């Protein structure tokens, strides 16, 4: 067979090969309390002219990371804690440089652990120290399964570190009392909210400000009050493309375009309207009356960074287990 004929045969074979259909949908694996947020974000994204269908999966952030590692075909991860995305990096699902692929270290919005109490605040809950008082029942999700719960632990520890001038014995005593005041640990943030609002468990719910303000709006200020503590912990909500999935599905461009939208003024406006604090300064200024001022400590300043937190606090036998051992 001469070269001309061989080339013709090759061209014929290639032209007759089936063309793989491009995906028309993506899956966003997200944290538990973000259901309403991403319903609104997805509607706004569609209204902007996007034709892709964005499906949602919600659970505790840490549980979602495990689900992806176990086979959940999520194209994007919109989590509430860096350590959960790092699990995907370690598992080979997300690239090492994920945080540089989008602005603000890939965090389009943020929040912090805050309190929700019943109308009139019958137990007088004002700050972290009140949560360890005798007779106070506290509801928050399990730090073993929920990024929300981990932030609560870190915020409480950060307050105690300042309150007790770094005295580890007193810090652990406070945290042990706090954990002992939790009647049941739900697996995720939304389950904790349900326990507090529907099952009427506990005197105070500790969850992200985004959730506390949402509950007050939805269920009424005559039933619930949001309480901002004196200090809390900056909770940035990072996003990432799940490389292993998008490369297999051919959905990388769709995934990136969707995550890019979250950083646009339109996406930021949706976040603010759903009580997630936006990074965009103009949008933040427009919603300043919604969000009270609060002093937030960072993971770098309070704990030396996420790697140190993971090894010292959340590893088996770490500082979390010391106060959680009897639960």
Secondary structure, 3 states (H helix, E strand, C coil): CCHHHHHHHHHHHHHHCCCCCCCCEEEEEECHHHHHHHHHHHHHHHHCCCCCEEEEEECCHHHHHHHHHCCCCCCEEECCCHHHHHHHHHCCCCCCCHHHCCHHHHEEEEECEEEEEECCCCCCCCCHHHHHCCCCCEECCCCCCCHHHHHHHHHHHHHHHHHCCCCHHHHHHHHHHHHHCCCCCCCCHHHHHHHHHCCCCCCEEEEEHHHHHHHHHHHCCCCEEEECCCEEECEEEEEEECHHHHHHHCCHHHHHHHHHHHCCHHHHHHHHHCCCEECCHHHHHHCCCCCCCCEEECHHHHHCCHHHHHHHHHCCCCHHHHHHCCC
